[in-house]
Amino acid sequence: MNTARPSDGASALAGAGMPEAAALPVTSPVSDLMIHRLQRALRERVRYRYVEPLVLREGESFRIQSPCCSRNVDPSGGLIDIALLTPGPAGATNDWSLSARDHAAGVWRACLSDAPLELLLDALCVDSERQFWP
């Protein structure tokens, strides 16, 4: 029996003009731990500490969404994509990539790659150049 389900927020993204995410298998204990780890790290961010970002599984990657507090991207303050964390090849535990969403172009822009996850999370949480939390 196939227990696949669409990723959380997929239908909301489709309604916002973004493609719907492909069906993903039910989360595994490993991905659940990673989502918890990312959520815990995001609680230490500098920008918009009063909102709760979402961490969504997207294939092998993790997409982070947050309400648009500045209203620069979404005047209604809706959920927007903030960052995409992508693991490197299998077995390369310190080989992650971090991308920021270019909302004007509707694409992900690579920011840091081939780095340990902790370094990428630090860059995401500090965000001194406001490339993730617009």
C-alpha positions in Angstrom: 0.0 0.0 0.0 1.4 3.4 -1.0 1.3 5.8 1.9 2.5 8.8 -0.1 1.0 12.2 0.7 1.5 15.7 -0.8 4.0 17.9 1.1 2.5 20.3 3.6 1.4 23.5 2.0 1.5 22.2 -1.5 -2.0 23.2 -2.4 -1.5 26.7 -0.9 1.6 27.1 -3.1 -0.3 26.0 -6.2 -3.0 28.5 -5.5 -0.3 31.2 -5.2 0.9 30.5 -8.7 3.7 28.1 -7.6 3.9 24.5 -8.8 2.5 21.9 -6.5 5.1 19.7 -4.8 5.3 16.1 -5.8 3.9 13.5 -3.5 6.3 12.4 -0.8 6.5 9.3 1.3 5.3 9.6 4.9 8.0 11.2 6.9 10.7 8.9 8.3 12.1 9.2 11.8 15.3 10.6 10.3 13.5 13.4 8.4 11.3 14.1 11.5 14.5 14.6 13.6 16.0 16.9 10.9 12.8 19.0 10.8 12.9 19.3 14.6 16.6 20.2 14.5 15.9 22.9 11.9 12.9 24.3 13.9 15.1 24.4 17.0 17.8 26.3 15.2 15.3 28.8 13.7 14.1 29.7 17.2 17.5 31.4 17.6 17.2 33.6 14.5 17.7 37.4 14.7 14.9 38.6 12.4 11.2 38.2 13.0 11.5 36.2 16.2 7.8 36.7 16.9 6.6 34.5 14.0 6.9 30.7 13.7 8.5 29.6 10.4 7.5 26.3 8.8 10.0 23.6 7.8 8.7 21.5 5.0 10.2 18.4 3.4 10.7 18.7 -0.3 12.3 15.5 -1.7 15.6 15.3 0.1 15.6 19.1 0.7 14.0 21.2 3.4 12.1 24.3 2.5 11.5 27.0 5.0 8.5 29.3 4.9 7.5 32.2 7.1 4.8 34.9 7.2 5.9 38.0 5.3 6.2 40.4 8.3 7.8 43.2 6.3 5.1 43.0 3.6 7.8 43.6 1.0 7.0 40.4 -0.8 3.4 39.7 0.2 1.4 42.8 1.1 -1.1 40.7 3.0 1.6 39.1 5.2 1.0 35.6 3.9 3.5 32.7 3.9 6.5 33.1 1.6 9.4 30.9 0.9 12.5 31.9 2.9 15.2 29.3 2.3 16.0 25.9 0.8 18.5 23.5 2.5 19.7 20.8 0.2 22.0 17.9 1.3 25.0 16.9 -0.8 25.6 13.5 -2.1 24.8 10.5 0.1 27.5 10.0 2.7 28.7 13.6 2.6 27.5 14.7 6.0 29.2 18.2 5.8 28.1 19.0 2.3 24.9 21.1 2.4 23.7 24.0 0.2 21.6 26.9 1.2 19.5 28.9 -1.3 17.4 32.1 -0.8 14.2 32.7 -2.7 14.4 35.4 -5.3 10.7 36.4 -5.2 10.8 38.8 -8.1 12.2 36.1 -10.5 10.4 33.2 -8.8 13.6 31.1 -8.5 16.0 29.9 -5.8 19.4 31.6 -5.7 22.3 29.7 -4.3 24.0 31.5 -1.3 26.3 29.0 0.3 27.3 25.4 -0.7 29.5 22.6 0.2 29.4 23.6 3.9 28.4 22.0 7.2 24.7 22.4 8.1 25.6 24.3 11.3 27.4 27.0 9.3 24.4 27.4 6.9 22.0 27.6 9.8 24.1 30.3 11.4 24.0 32.3 8.1 20.2 31.8 7.8 19.5 32.8 11.4 21.7 35.9 11.5 20.9 37.1 7.9 22.7 40.4 8.2 22.1 41.2 4.5 18.4 40.3 4.7 18.6 37.9 1.8 16.4 35.3 3.5 14.1 37.3 5.7 13.1 40.2 3.3 
